Amino acid sequence: MDFVSTRLITGDINRLVAFYEKVTGVTAAWSTENFAELRTPHGTLAIGSVRTVALFAPGSAVPAENRTAIIEFLVDDVDALHERLAGEVTDVVTEPTTLPWGNRSLLIRDPDGNLINFFTPVTPEAIRRFGS
């Protein structure tokens, strides 16, 4: 088994894809007007329109209802990213903060309310863990 991606379902795919392209700097690959992927070397964030839900099972996913998952991106410099996103991101949950496990993290919400953690390992142990 291999973990391949996380998929978000949204009512406004163009808005959400544009947001993730802006904050990650990754250009989405669109398969159809209802499905796009932001591919990184270690994982893919897939974004599907609510119109795709019926292909699986009607009502099985509801956009903008997540309150349990955090999407995480390893970045070179979380403080520089925070500066770059100033004025672009309207929902900053936590400014860059160094956490007890050695990561410096910036926590924001995307336009659908999903939590995103951008982090940079800063302690020797955290740096070893992520191979930075």
C-alpha positions in Angstrom: 0.0 0.0 0.0 1.2 3.5 -0.7 -0.4 6.8 0.5 -0.9 8.9 -2.6 -3.0 12.0 -1.8 -5.4 13.9 0.2 -8.5 15.2 -1.6 -10.6 18.2 -0.6 -14.1 18.6 -1.9 -15.2 22.2 -2.5 -18.2 24.2 -3.8 -15.9 26.6 -5.6 -13.0 24.7 -7.2 -11.5 27.7 -9.0 -11.3 29.7 -5.8 -9.7 26.9 -3.8 -7.2 25.8 -6.5 -6.1 29.5 -7.0 -5.7 29.8 -3.2 -3.5 26.7 -2.9 -1.5 27.7 -6.0 -0.8 31.1 -4.4 0.2 29.9 -0.9 2.3 26.9 -2.1 3.8 28.2 -5.3 2.8 24.9 -7.0 0.8 25.1 -10.3 -2.2 22.8 -10.3 -2.6 20.1 -12.9 -6.2 20.0 -14.1 -7.7 16.7 -15.3 -11.1 18.2 -15.8 -12.9 21.4 -14.9 -14.0 19.5 -11.7 -10.7 18.1 -10.6 -7.1 19.4 -10.1 -4.0 18.2 -8.3 -1.1 20.1 -6.7 1.8 17.6 -6.9 4.9 17.9 -4.7 7.8 15.4 -4.4 6.2 13.7 -1.4 2.5 14.0 -1.8 -0.4 15.4 -3.8 -3.2 17.6 -2.7 -6.2 16.8 -4.9 -9.1 19.2 -5.1 -12.5 18.1 -6.5 -15.6 20.0 -7.2 -18.7 19.0 -5.2 -20.0 17.8 -8.6 -17.7 14.8 -8.3 -19.2 13.5 -5.1 -22.1 11.9 -6.9 -19.6 9.7 -8.8 -18.7 8.1 -5.5 -21.9 8.2 -3.5 -24.3 11.2 -3.3 -23.9 13.1 -0.1 -20.7 11.2 1.0 -18.6 14.4 1.2 -19.7 17.9 2.2 -17.5 20.9 1.3 -16.3 23.3 4.0 -17.3 20.9 6.9 -13.9 19.6 8.0 -12.9 20.3 11.6 -10.5 17.4 12.2 -7.7 17.3 9.7 -4.7 19.6 9.2 -3.0 19.7 5.8 0.7 20.1 6.4 3.5 21.5 4.1 7.2 21.4 5.0 8.7 24.7 3.9 12.3 26.1 3.9 11.5 29.2 5.9 8.1 29.6 7.6 8.8 33.1 8.6 9.6 34.2 5.1 6.4 32.4 3.9 4.4 34.3 6.5 5.8 37.6 5.3 5.0 36.6 1.6 1.4 35.7 2.5 0.7 38.9 4.5 -2.3 40.5 3.0 -3.1 37.4 0.9 -4.3 35.1 3.6 -7.2 36.4 5.7 -7.5 33.7 8.3 -4.3 33.3 10.2 -5.0 30.9 13.2 -1.5 31.0 14.7 1.4 33.3 13.7 4.8 31.5 13.3 5.5 29.8 16.6 8.2 27.2 17.6 6.4 24.2 19.0 7.8 21.7 21.7 8.6 19.0 19.1 11.0 21.4 17.2 9.0 22.7 14.3 8.3 26.4 13.7 4.7 26.5 12.4 2.3 28.9 10.8 -1.4 27.7 11.0 -4.0 29.2 8.6 -7.4 28.3 7.2 -8.1 28.0 3.5 -11.2 29.7 2.0 -13.3 26.6 2.9 -12.1 26.6 6.5 -9.6 23.7 6.3 -6.6 24.1 8.5 -3.1 24.3 6.9 0.1 24.0 8.8 3.3 25.3 7.1 6.3 24.3 9.2 10.1 24.4 9.2 12.1 22.1 11.5 14.4 24.3 13.7 15.8 22.1 16.4 18.5 19.5 15.6 16.1 16.6 16.4 13.4 18.0 14.1 15.9 18.7 11.4 17.1 15.1 11.6 13.6 13.8 11.5 12.8 15.6 8.2 16.2 15.4 6.7 16.6 19.1 6.3 
